[in-house]
Amino acid sequence: MQQHTHHLTIRTHGKGLVPCTRPILDWVAETGIETGLLTLWCPHTSCSLTVQENTDPDVLRDIATFFDALVPEQAGRYRHADEGPDDMPAHLRTMLTQSGLSIPVMDGKPVLGIWQAIYLFEHRRAPHERRVICHLLGD
């Protein structure tokens, strides 16, 4: 049994879903592990990770629109606004989504469906540099 770790840096351009499948696939391939479990962890409280549709961009736009309606940025609505009106809504959106993912690895690749990709979901309006911690355990 082997294990490998890696820190992936993802630059965002503000709110939205940022694809990060390719660097993850490349890193898993570099490890040489054929069968195992990939854990991805996002150590931030205002962005998250998700596996989602990778073909029709309307899916990503609809997800962003849905979260804007579900957790609106509205002045005076939240007590916590230390970093601006998008601060608390970003925390709530992260709480409603996922900070971590577990994906099986088979034949040297994370097992993703034909229409699936891995995304970092940025919940803040300003660009950020985000980290994703990758941990792979297997043979």
N, C-alpha and C positions, 0 to 999 in steps of 0.2 A: 504494500500500500504506500502510495506517495501522496504528498500534499504540496501545493504551490499557492503562493499569494502574489497579488499584483494590485497596484493602485492605478486606476484609470482616471485621467483628468478629462472632463467634458466642459467645454465652454458653451454657455447658453447665450441667447440674444434677447432674453426676456421671456415672458410667459409662453409656454407651449411645450410640445413633445419633441425631444431631440433624439434622433436615432443614434444608438450606440452598439448595435449588433456587430458590425464589422470588426471593430477593435477587440471585442470580446471573443469572437470566433478566431481571430488571428492569434490571440494570446493562448486560448485553449489548445490550438494546433501546435504552438511552440512548446507546450509542456510535454507533449508526447503521450498524454493519458488518453486511453481508448475508451474506458468505461469508468464512470464515477458520478459525482454530484458536484455541480457548480453552485456556489452560493454567492450572490451579489448583495452588497450592503451599501446603502447610501447614508453616510453619517451627517446628514443635514436635517433641519426641522422645517425647511420651506421648499423642499422639492422631494420627489419620490421616484420610484421605478415601476414600470409596468411592461407587460407583454401585450401587444396589440396588433391590429391589422396593419399590414405593410404595403398595401397596394393602392387603395383608394384614399387620396388625401382628404376627401370629405369626411372620412371617419375621424381623423385627427382634429379637423375643424369642429365637427359636431361635439367631440369630447370636450374641447376647450370651451365651446359655447355652453354646454351643459354645466360645467364646473363654475363658469362665471355666473350663471343663474342660481345654482345651488348655494354657492358661498360668495355673495356679492361683496365688492369693495364699496363700502358706503361709510362716509365720514360720520363719526359719532355712534356707529352701530356697535363697535367693540371698544372695550376699555384699553386693551393692549394695542398701541399704535406707535411704539418707540421708533420704528424705522419707516413709518409712513402708513398710508391707508391700505396698502397691500400686505402689511406685515401679518396681522392676525388671520386674514383670509388664507394666506399661504400656509400657516400652521394648521388650520382646519382642513385644508385640502390634502395636506400631507397625512394627517390623521385618518382621513377617509380613504386613502389609497395605501400604498405599501412602501416601506423603507427597505425591504429586503425581498429577494426572490431566490427560490431553489429550483434549479433546472437540471434534469438528468443529462448525462453525457454518454452517448453511445457512438461507437465507430469514430471516436475522436472529435465529435461535434456535439454542441448542446442540441438537445432534441426540441426543435421548434416546428410548429405546423407550417404548412406551405405558405400560409398567409400571415405568419407571425413574425414580429421583430421585437427587439428589446429597446425600450425608450427610457430616457430620463425625462421626467415630467417637471419642468420648471414652473413654480407657482408665483415667482416674483416678477415684477415688471422690468427691473434693471437686469442687464447682463451679469452673469456670475461665472466663476470658475468652480465647478463642482467636482467632488471626488466620488468614485465608486470603488469600493474595496472588493476584489475578486478572490475567492478561495475555491480551490479545486482539490478534491479528495478522490483518489481512485488508482487504478492500475493501467 
